[in-house]
Amino acid sequence: MSTEVRIPQIGFSTQEGTLTEWLIADGGKVEAGKPLFTLELDKSVQEVESPATGTLKIHAAAGEVYQVGALIAEIL
């Protein structure tokens, strides 16, 4: 069973964000609650935590803009 990793809704007006950096490499081990990636919004850069423990499978490239809710990775 995998857990989807999506661009989160941060604040009321956020509609998109730039995935600035993956903090864990593709295929790396992740732990729930630990920083997984950084997301740049209009006024800030946020570290986003992993929702689950497992192996990261990245679907989205860093440096690109994604809509809130976009699937960017899975944790297997």
VMD Tcl script that draws the C-alpha trace (Angstrom):
set ca {
  {0.00 0.00 0.00}
  {1.42 3.39 -0.96}
  {0.82 6.86 0.44}
  {0.41 9.72 -2.03}
  {2.43 12.89 -1.50}
  {0.63 15.96 -2.81}
  {1.24 19.72 -2.80}
  {-0.44 20.86 0.43}
  {-2.84 23.74 0.97}
  {-0.91 26.23 3.12}
  {-3.01 29.30 3.88}
  {-6.40 30.25 2.50}
  {-5.30 31.82 -0.77}
  {-2.58 29.38 -1.84}
  {-3.34 27.88 -5.25}
  {0.13 26.81 -6.36}
  {3.69 26.58 -5.16}
  {7.19 25.89 -6.44}
  {8.73 22.60 -5.35}
  {12.16 24.03 -4.62}
  {14.04 20.99 -3.33}
  {13.64 17.34 -2.44}
  {15.34 16.74 0.90}
  {15.38 12.95 0.34}
  {16.60 11.38 -2.92}
  {14.39 9.20 -5.10}
  {14.48 5.68 -3.66}
  {15.57 6.99 -0.26}
  {14.08 5.99 3.06}
  {11.72 8.52 4.64}
  {10.20 8.74 8.11}
  {6.78 10.13 8.96}
  {7.04 13.64 10.39}
  {10.54 14.31 9.03}
  {11.16 17.04 6.39}
  {10.59 15.70 2.86}
  {10.70 18.71 0.50}
  {10.66 22.51 0.46}
  {7.81 24.47 -1.06}
  {8.11 28.13 -2.07}
  {4.95 30.20 -1.78}
  {4.32 33.90 -2.47}
  {5.87 35.09 0.78}
  {7.79 32.17 2.29}
  {9.56 28.85 1.87}
  {8.14 25.96 3.92}
  {9.56 22.55 4.75}
  {6.87 19.93 4.25}
  {6.94 16.77 6.37}
  {6.56 13.23 5.16}
  {3.07 11.81 5.76}
  {4.36 8.23 6.12}
  {7.41 6.01 6.61}
  {8.79 4.02 3.68}
  {10.65 4.37 0.37}
  {10.23 7.58 -1.66}
  {9.24 7.40 -5.34}
  {9.42 10.91 -6.84}
  {7.09 11.87 -9.73}
  {7.72 15.65 -9.89}
  {10.87 17.62 -10.59}
  {12.24 20.28 -8.25}
  {12.13 23.82 -9.61}
  {8.68 23.46 -11.17}
  {5.38 25.10 -10.19}
  {2.54 22.77 -9.15}
  {-1.10 23.32 -8.25}
  {-2.30 22.54 -4.73}
  {-3.30 18.88 -4.67}
  {-0.93 17.82 -7.46}
  {0.56 14.35 -6.98}
  {4.33 14.77 -6.67}
  {5.48 11.47 -5.13}
  {4.50 8.23 -3.44}
  {5.83 6.55 -0.35}
  {5.95 2.78 -0.76}
}
mol new
graphics top color blue
foreach p $ca { graphics top sphere $p radius 0.5 }
foreach p [lrange $ca 0 end-1] q [lrange $ca 1 end] { graphics top cylinder $p $q radius 0.2 }
display resetview
